[in-house]
Each structure stands twice: as structure tokens, then as C-alpha cells.
Amino acid sequence: MPAKAKVKTGKKLVIVESPAKSKSIAKYLGEGFVVDASVGHIRDLPQPSELPTELKKTSVGKFAIDLDNDFEPYYVVNPDKKKKVSELKAALKDADELYLATDADREGEAIAWHLLEVLKPKVPVHRMAFTEITKEGIARALDNIRELDTDLVDAQETRRVLDRLYGYEISPVLWRKIARGLSAGRVQSVATRLVVERERERMAFRAAGYWDLTGEFATGAGEAFKAKLSSVDGARVATGRDFDDRGQLKESRGAKASAGVVRLDEEAATSLATGLAEAEFAVSGVETKPYTRRPAAPFTTSTLQQEASRKLRWSSRNTMQIAQRLYENGYITYMRTDSVALSNEAIGAARRQAKELYGDEFVPEKPRYYKGKSENAQEAHEAVRPAGDSFRRPRDVRSQLSGDEFKLYELIWKRTVASQMADAKGSTASVRLIGTATDGRAAEFAASGTVITFRGFMAAYEEGKDVSEEEKEAADGERRLPQLAEGDALGASGIEASGHETTPPARYTEASIVAELEAREIGRPSTFAPTITTIMDRGYVTKRGSALVPSWIAFSVVRLLEEHFGQYVDYGFTARLEDDLDEIAKGHKGRGAWLQHFYFGDAEVRGLRDVVDNLGDIDARAINSVEIAEGIVLRVGKFGPYLEKPVPADSPEGTAPQRVNVPEDLAPDELTAEKAVELMEQQGPEERELGIDPESGRPIVAKDGRYGPYVTEVVTEMTDEELEAMPTEYYKNGKPKPKKKPAKVKPRTGSLFKTMSVETVTLEEALKILSLPRVLGADEEGKEITVQNGRFGPYLKKGTDSRSIESEEQIFTITLEEANAIYAQPKQRGRRAATPPLAEFGEDPTSGKAIVVKDGRFGPYITDGETNITVPRSSSVEELTRESAIELLAEKRAKGPVKRGAKKATTPARKAPAKKPAAKKK
């Protein structure tokens, strides 16, 4: 009997990336649609060690990329995605259409292509793209289904292969010459170089001192205002911007730079202030100009990260995590975009809300249209804005969102609405005042102010800025000046002299480095947040407040890359790579030919492989050294940075160079020559002989070691002369036995107590420490109990049962009876009383248990009692939020327990990469 034909169900399978997104989109698709999630990428390049044995010795083996076959990647299904792939295949069997609804950018297009390659559907396939998860957005996406854009896939695949080639060729050089575990990356290395170069500028900076005068002036009607000295006898008074980084007036830029500029010192400024105390002043000039200020464009990914950093004090990573949740739950449009454009529906929504909230006069007659600077905008062609054709006001969604989600939604809403509002209007006034001092010097003061007569868009939103203190003073908001006319007499009071010092260039913050990367066209919006996270997690950069501070190991990495891989950390070269990827995305360049040129080069340009194969000798010691002062060099060692002073020429043979560790909290620009000398002088003796052990006859010394101060005995090895002088032993047959040196004796060592130091420890104390462990006796069962000092403090030991004791001094005073009493108590985890948590974030939605942040042995960590995750280096405890803590715990749960032991071979998804469909975007 023939089998029954399969009955069509009429179901349409829709695949998105995330479960949260699948729940949101399902609400708008209705009956007949089944929505499932791939949970990100389902396959990727494996580690070369995970390749099948038969491929390891082929052209695929080095990178999991076929270098001889047009750089075809060898993809495998991720082990943790095999179950998900099986579920998707099962769901596809019951469907008669497949909709690939991943994000509308290169990454999303690549995920859709991988799904197509692995699932191999036999039903019609549609590519469905949307930038907002709303009823209107989904309806428009269904009306505009298309085929897969393989040019976008090629661009993303090129990026993935490029990053594998770059990292796998250059990173091993860092391992050999600097330290294991380091990494080089196309964007991360350039970002690290930016931070290091700024620190170099700060290190080379020399402050300049200068003085000026400020005074309070009043009209005859008693209206008062402040003004600052601008010139003396016609020569402009120098300000901070007139000095270079060497602390000199900018004479090197030509005569005009410093001509007519006077630098006041304390004496000149103080005498001038005294001479002007009784002077009469008059207005010498007044200038008034109209003031107009336009609203900022709607958010792109980078400007969203910058503004959240300035106004909310969030890291880029935290901002993008919260924005992802808002997007997936239908509150904002897609948050990875270069575009500042708004759809007509969004423009209409913003204008309507501005009129409703602020009035018709706050909305211009014509809509505003914005255009970005970059011609190669991200594929999602709209700015980050509230979702929908009619925006939800912040007050309407407050109860639906968490605290951080609400803050970010409100920021995006304000920026979007303000972008369609009228210009702010007003006027700026500049006034000059002149008076003559008792010594005849003519002193001119200046004041300026802005009066906003119509706030316009500023009623809704005002953009934040990264400015210096001097710039803040110059842009003094809405400071009003009285009505003045040339020749008006003014009274002066409180004229005071004040001294200033120029300041070094400000360190980058997350906001300013994102702006810098964007301005240089390095990377793309989706790469900024992970790039910053990576350079922090690698230990290249740490945060001090909001500033990014490079580590000394970052100096070594950047120096090696600059000297031996110069073009690969060149800012222009890195930006051109992005342009080339854009050309591939447009179909103007071929993926294989471009990668061939990048890796193998040609007759005119060296490829990456040729550069790596012909590096020549790299002096690792020089790469890891920085001269701090004459005769003092900083070296980056295996266990951190340290200062070293060479051995003087007249020192005895075998004398070790003087070394001192650099404090962890000392930033590179704070390690001046003076500070280096101070650290060297503060260091106590590295070794001090205490005396002779009366029992063994060996010298006892105290040393300052890598893990702290300790004492040890000096065991001398037998010399060849002593061996030769030993009496000869004979065998029974009369033959001499060969002489051998006795086995090396391991010297006894012991850490000093916290109350001891190399300078003060005595021989008696040292011998006590070397006598440990101390045997107290045996318990009733005959088990021996000892007391000793360990890595985590003093403790008792009985078999495998260890118990902490209160202090190191107890090691030599505790009795057997006291030890038995301790063992009679139930064992408690830890040796200290429980300390209060560093932060608390309420109940975890998954486990239902309280989320707290604790201080652990290896730093602060987040826990709900079941799952623990270390706080990332890119975040501080103060920056953590409830949402980010939940997100980190969820990521840790998803990864599962760490697997130990040998890795199993990964089964490839396909033996040879299949050709992509020839279909192009219509």
C-alpha cells in the first residue's frame, strides 16, 4: 500500500536571531506563522586544532581557510548549536515557506546565509528585513520581501577571514616577544595605539605657568558683571592655548603666533591688580551678533554610545546591551547604523509630538532632513529612534521598562523629537573695558554673554559635549550682560590676580574614542563597543573614572606593531580596509581577489604573509623597555612592569642590577624621572644576611621576592676542587668508585609575617619561620596536627582537614588543646567573618534568587548563589546595573560549565564550501 502523501500545513517558518525577538515578532504575524530563533550564528570557523586530521596538513590547516581555493572558509556548526539546528530542521519539515528575518545588516545577512547553507530548504525562501519590531514595521517587511544579498554576505565573510588572517599571523609574534595570551586585531590594535599615543603626549607634556586678572564691574545703575583681562598696552595676554606641549609660547609656528602676546608672571599680574584698584574704567567697544543654534541629528550607533557615556555614565557595552533589549521588544529601531536619516513616518511622528508638547511655534514649517558624513552608511538605512509610526512618550512606557531601559528610551525619544524642532534663537554680546593703572599701563578687560530669546529644540533636548575646563569657562551658557554703549563709565571692584597651569591633552573616554574612531572611519558601529571591551579585557587599557589609561604592556605591543607591522596599525590603511569592504558589499570588488592581494601581495605591495615571513630579528628586550630617567629603565616583565638600574662598572662580579616593581595604581604619565628616582631610593635592601644557623652552619638571609619578603638558607654546591679532594672509595674488586657530587639540597624558605620586613627581621625570628610546620601533637585518634603559614594565612592541618586560625602570631603560641577545640567546632567556609556585599540588585528573573556583587579572591564577582561571573575589566562595580548583572549571569549560564580535558574533534558542517546562490539583490 503506497504511503500517504504529506499534507501541506500552510505554515510559514520565520527564523530570527534571538528568542526575545521571536516573541516580539510573533505578536504581529498572526496565524499561519511559526517564529523560531537561531540564537545568533549557528556556525563559524573552528580552531585549526579542531580540524579533521586529513585537513591539518593541507592549505586549510593553518587558518581553517583554504588559501589555495579562493580563501574559502571551512565552517563547522558550533557544538552548542547542533541541537538548535536539529530543532530548526524539524520545524522546517512542517512548513511550506521559509522566511529568514535576521537583522538588516551584513551580520544579519551572513546569519541568514549560514541558515540557508545548513538547513538546505526545499520550500520557497524569502529574505525579510525590518528595522523596527512594530505592527507597521513587520507589515512593510512582508510587503517588501527579497532574495538574499550575497554581496553583503561576501563583505561579512571577507571581514571574518581578514580578521582571522590578521590575528593568527600577528598575535603569535606578540606571544614570542612580549607575553602569552596577547592578541592583535585589525581594529583593536589601532584603538590601543590611539590610547597609547595620547599617553605618550601626556608623558612628553611640560606644564607652563601664566597669570591673568579678573574683576567685577558695575554700571551707574548698579548692574554688575565679571570680565577678564585680555590685553596690556595693546599686547594680548597669553592664555593656555598660546603654549605648546613643551611649555613654551608657540614661537615655532612663526612670528605671528607669539607676536603681540605678553606672558604675565605672578609679580607682573599682582602689581597690575594693585595698580588698577582705584582706576576708572570705560567701555571701549561693544559688539552684538545674532545667535542661532540648530538641533543635533538623530542618533547613530556611535553618537548614541557617546551621549550615553556623557549623560548616563555608561560603558559602550552596557549601552548596546540595553539598546538591544529595547529593539527586540519593539521600543526602538535597529540600533546598529551609520545613518542619521528618518523615514517620512518618523518625521511626521516627531513633528506631531513636538507640536502637542511645546506648541506650533516650536516646529519649523518644513521637515528637517539629515545626511551623514559617510557615503558608506550601514545597511540599516535609518537612525536610532523610537519605534512605530506614532511614538510612545516616555511617561507612557515607564511602567513597562526597567530603570536603565527607561533612561535610554527617554534619551532616544528626546533626541529624535528635538531633531524636528525649530532652531534656538538669541544674541551674543562682546564688550571691552579699558582702564589705566597707576604705573601707566593700559589694561583692557573683555566679557561676553549669550542671551537665548527663543529656546526652540533646547526645550526638549541639548546635546552633551566633551570639553576642557577652559572651554567650559569660555562657553558660559546664558550669561547676560547689561545694556552698554561705548564710552559708558564703569566702576571696578575685586580685581584679583590668579595663576594657572596648562594641562596635558585629555585622555580618551569611551565617548571620545568612539568619536575618534568614527571620525577616522575606523571600524563600523557594530565594532566600537566590542573593541573597547576587548582592549580592556586584554589588559591593554583600564578605566580611571571615565578616562582610558593604557598599561605598560600596551606600550610594548604598540611599539612592536609600529616598528614591524607599521602599515597594519596605520590609521589611513585601516580606514581604507573599511572602504574596500564597502566596495565588496556593493558588488564592485571580488572577495577572493581582494583577500589574495591582502595576504599574498603583488609585485608592488607586500602581503601580510611576506611581512611575517621576513620580520628579521626583533629585540624583545628593547621592545619591552622604556627609558624613564638617566640610568633608569622601565621593563615589562612576565609578572608586570618594574624599574631597573644597571650595575655600576666598578661593582663586584655577580652583582645583580637594582630592581623595583612599579605600583599598579601609577599611570604611565605619572611615572616621571623624579618619581622613578624616588621609587628606587625608597626600596629597601633586596637581600640581607641575618647570621648562621647554629644547627646546619648555613647562612640565613632575608630577601624581597616577587611574592613578597621571605627568609631562606644559603645552600652552597660542592665545587670541582672539593669533589676531587674527597677520599676515593673502592669496590670489593679493588676498582675505584666514580666520584659524584651529592644531590642538591633544597633550601628551606618561609614567607615573613605581615608585621616583619627585610630590614627588621632577626635571625631568631627567621629560624622560627624556617622551622615550620610546627607539630602540636596528635588527637585522640592518633592523627598528627600541625600549624603552618600558607598563601591565604595561618592554619591548622590534620590529614586533609585544614582550619584557619586568627593571626600569624598564634603559629608559635597555639597549644594542642586549643587546636582540638577548633577541630571540635563545625567547619566553616572561609577564615573571615562574612563581609557585606559590594552591591545588591534584587531577585534574578531566572533563578529567583538574590543577585549580589561580592569581593572575591580574584576580584569582584556577581552571583545569585548558583552562578558566578567575574565583573569584566571593562566595567567597574559602580557602573554595574541590575540589567547588566542579569545579562552577565544569563551569558554565563548559556555557556554552561567549563569543560576539562581533551577536546573532541569537531564534525565539519561540510567538507568543501558550497557555492553561494547566484541570486542578487533586486
C-alpha positions, 0 to 999 in steps of 0.5 A: 500500500503506497504511503500517504502523501504529506499534507501541506500545513500552510505554515510559514517558518520565520527564523530570527536571531534571538528568542526575545525577538521571536516573541516580539515578532510573533505578536504581529504575524498572526496565524499561519506563522511559526517564529523560531530563533537561531540564537545568533550564528549557528556556525563559524570557523573552528580552531585549526586544532579542531580540524579533521586530521586529513585537513591539518596538513593541507592549505586549510590547516593553518587558518581553517581557510583554504588559501589555495581555493579562493580563501574559502572558509571551512565552517563547522556548526558550533557544538552548542548549536547542533541541537538548535539546528536539529530543532530548526530542521524539524520545524522546517519539515512542517512548513511550506515557506521559509522566511529568514528575518535576521537583522538588516545588516551584513551580520544579519545577512551572513546569519541568514546565509549560514541558515540557508547553507545548513538547513538546505530548504526545499520550500520557497525562501524569502529574505525579510528585513525590518528595522523596527519590531512594530505592527507597521514595521513587520507589515512593510517587511512582508510587503517588501520581501527579497532574495538574499544579498550575497554581496553583503554576505561576501563583505561579512565573510571577507571581514571574518577571514581578514580578521582571522588572517590578521590575528593568527599571523600577528598575535603569535609574534606578540606571544614570542616577544612580549607575553602569552595570551596577547592578541592583535586585531585589525581594529583593536590594535589601532584603538590601543595605539590611539590610547597609547599615543595620547599617553605618550603626549601626556608623558612628553607634556611640560606644564607652563605657568601664566597669570591673568586678572579678573574683576567685577564691574558695575554700571551707574545703575548698579548692574554688575558683571565679571570680565577678564583681562585680555590685553596690556598696552595693546599686547594680548595676554597669553592664555593656555592655548598660546603654549605648546606641549613643551611649555613654551609660547608657540614661537615655532609656528612663526612670528605671528603666533607669539607676536603681540602676546605678553606672558604675565608672571605672578609679580607682573599680574599682582602689581597690575591688580594693585595698580588698577584698584582705584582706576576708572574704567570705560567701555571701549567697544561693544559688539552684538551678533545674532545667535542661532543654534540648530538641533543635533541629528538623530542618533547613530550607533556611535553618537548614541554610545557617546551621549550615553557615556556623557549623560548616563555614565555608561560603558559602550557595552552596557549601552548596546546591551540595553539598546538591544533589549529595547529593539527586540521588544519593539521600543526602538529601531535597529540600533546598529547604523551609520545613518542619521536619516528618518523615514517620512513616518518618523518625521511626521511622528516627531513633528506631531509630538513636538507640536502637542508638547511645546506648541506650533511655534516650536516646529519649523514649517518644513521637515528637517532632513539629515545626511551623514558624513559617510557615503558608506552608511550601514545597511540599516538605512535609518537612525536610532529612534523610537519605534512605530509610526506614532511614538510612545512618550516616555511617561507612557512606557515607564511602567513597562521598562526597567530603570536603565531601559527607561533612561535610554528610551527617554534619551532616544525619544528626546533626541529624535523629537528635538531633531524636528524642532525649530532652531534656538534663537538669541544674541551674543554680546562682546564688550571691552573695558579699558582702564589705566593703572597707576604705573601707566599701563593700559589694561583692557578687560573683555566679557561676553554673554549669550542671551537665548530669546527663543529656546526652540529644540533646547526645550526638549533636548541639548546635546552633551559635549566633551570639553576642557575646563577652559572651554567650559569657562569660555562657553558660559551658557546664558550669561547676560550682560547689561545694556552698554554703549561705548564710552559708558563709565564703569566702576571696578571692584575685586580685581584679583590676580590668579595663576594657572597651569596648562594641562596635558591633552585629555585622555580618551573616554569611551565617548571620545574614542568612539568619536575618534574612531568614527571620525577616522572611519575606523571600524563600523558601529557594530565594532566600537563597543566590542573593541573597547571591551576587548582592549580592556579585557586584554589588559591593554587599557583600564578605566580611571573614572571615565578616562582610558589609561593604557598599561605598560604592556600596551606600550610594548605591543604598540611599539612592536606593531609600529616598528614591524607591522607599521602599515597594519596599525596605520590609521589611513590603511585601516580606514581604507580596509573599511572602504574596500569592504564597502566596495565588496558589499556593493558588488564592485570588488571580488572577495577572493581577489581582494583577500589574495592581494591582502595576504599574498601581495603583488609585485608592488605591495607586500602581503601580510604573509611576506611581512611575517615571513621576513620580520628579521630579528626583533629585540624583545628586550628593547621592545619591552623597555622604556627609558624613564630617567638617566640610568633608569629603565622601565621593563615589562616583565612576565609578572608586570612592569618594574624599574631597573638600574644597571650595575655600576662598572666598578661593582663586584662580579655577580652583582645583580642590577637594582630592581623595583616593581612599579605600583599598579595604581601609577599611570604611565604619565605619572611615572616621571624621572623624579618619581622613578628616582624616588621609587628606587631610593625608597626600596629597601635592601633586596637581600640581607644576611641575618647570621648562621644557623647554629644547627646546619652552619648555613647562612640565613638571609632575608630577601624581597621576592616577587611574592613578597619578603621571605627568609631562606638558607644559603645552600652552597654546591660542592665545587670541582676542587672539593669533589676531587679532594674527597677520599676515593672509595673502592669496590670489593674488586679493588676498582675505584668508585666514580666520584659524584657530587651529592644531590642538591639540597633544597633550601628551606624558605618561609614567607615573613609575617605581615608585621616583619620586613627585610630590614627588621627581621632577626635571625631568631625570628627567621629560624622560627619561620624556617622551622615550620610546620610546627607539630602540636601533637596528635588527637585522640585518634592518633592523627598528627596536627600541625600549624603552618603559614600558607598563601591565604594565612595561618592554619591548622592541618590534620590529614586533609582537614585544614582550619584557619586560625586568627593571626600569624602570631598564634603559629608559635603560641597555639597549644594542642588543646586549643587546636582540638577545640577548633577541630571540635567546632563545625567547619566553616567556609572561609577564615573571615567573618562574612563581609557585606556585599559590594552591591545588591540588585534584587531577585534574578528573573531566572533563578529567583534568587538574590543577585549580589556583587561580592569581593572575591579572591580574584576580584569582584564577582556577581552571583545569585548563589548558583552562578558566578561571573567575574565583573569584566575589566571593562566595567567597574562595580559602580557602573554595574546595573541590575540589567547588566548583572542579569545579562552577565549571569544569563551569558554565563549560564548559556555557556554552561560549565567549563569543560576539562580535558581533551577536546573532541574533534569537531564534525565539519558542517561540510567538507568543501564550501558550497557555492553561494546562490547566484541570486542578487539583490533586486 
